[in-house]
Amino acid sequence: MPRPRHTHFPTLKRLVGTVVSTGMDRTAVVAITRLYIHPLTRKIMKHVSKYFCHDAHEICGVGDRVQIKLWGIISKKKRYTVIDILQRHPQLSGEPFPMSRLKNPPTNEEIELARQATLARITAQQNELLQHLQSTSKDSNNTTSTKVELR
């Protein structure tokens, strides 16, 4: 008797893994680790599969635990997309991407205000440095012999 054909669509595969690289544009490399018992030696083996995943907003960081889903052909090597960040890895430098920025992206006015504030801060730091250099050069001209000990 012939086998019945499946008329329903298969459920899309969802996997949980760790981001190992985010160096490419809108792409995160996710490592999926699975443990299994070797059939001959009966030892526990670890198998790591790496998947190229689409990260549309570039919010993943290295070390983040993410859930990925089979999405279809996105590019030559990308078939999966990041659908959820389950756990953030602490970042060594800077703040992690604020998730609220996805829902409320900054307006042009906010971007311009942030740029002006940064320029003002840099200008103030440069002025302080110039004043410090001028004061130290005046002090070195007034004193004839200054002994500095380095320890």
C-alpha positions, 0 to 999 in steps of 0.5 A: 500500500502506498504511503499517504502524502503529507498535505500540511506544511512542516513546522519551521525549525527554531534553534537556540545558540550563541553569537560568535561573530558579528563582523559582517553587515546585517549578519550574525554567525550563531553556533548551535551546540548539541551533545550526543552519545557516540554509538561505538565508544559510548562517550559524550560528544559535542558537535558545534554547527555554525549558521549565518543568520540575518540580523536586520537591525544589527542588535546582536553582540558576540556572546548573546544567546539568541533564537533563530528560525529557518527563514528561506534563502536570504543570500548565498550562505544565509538561511536563518534569521534572528527572531529573539535575543534570549540573554545578553552577554555583558559588553566590555566597552559601551552600552548594549543596543537599547531595544527601545530604539527599534520601536522608537528610532531617533528623529533627525532633530535628536540626531542633530542635537546629539551631534551638536552636543558632541561637537561642543564637548570636544571643543571644550576639551580642546580649549581646556587642553590648550589652556593647560599647555599654555599654563605649563609652558609659562611655568616652565619659562619662569622657573630655571631649574625644576627637578623631577624624580621618576619612581 
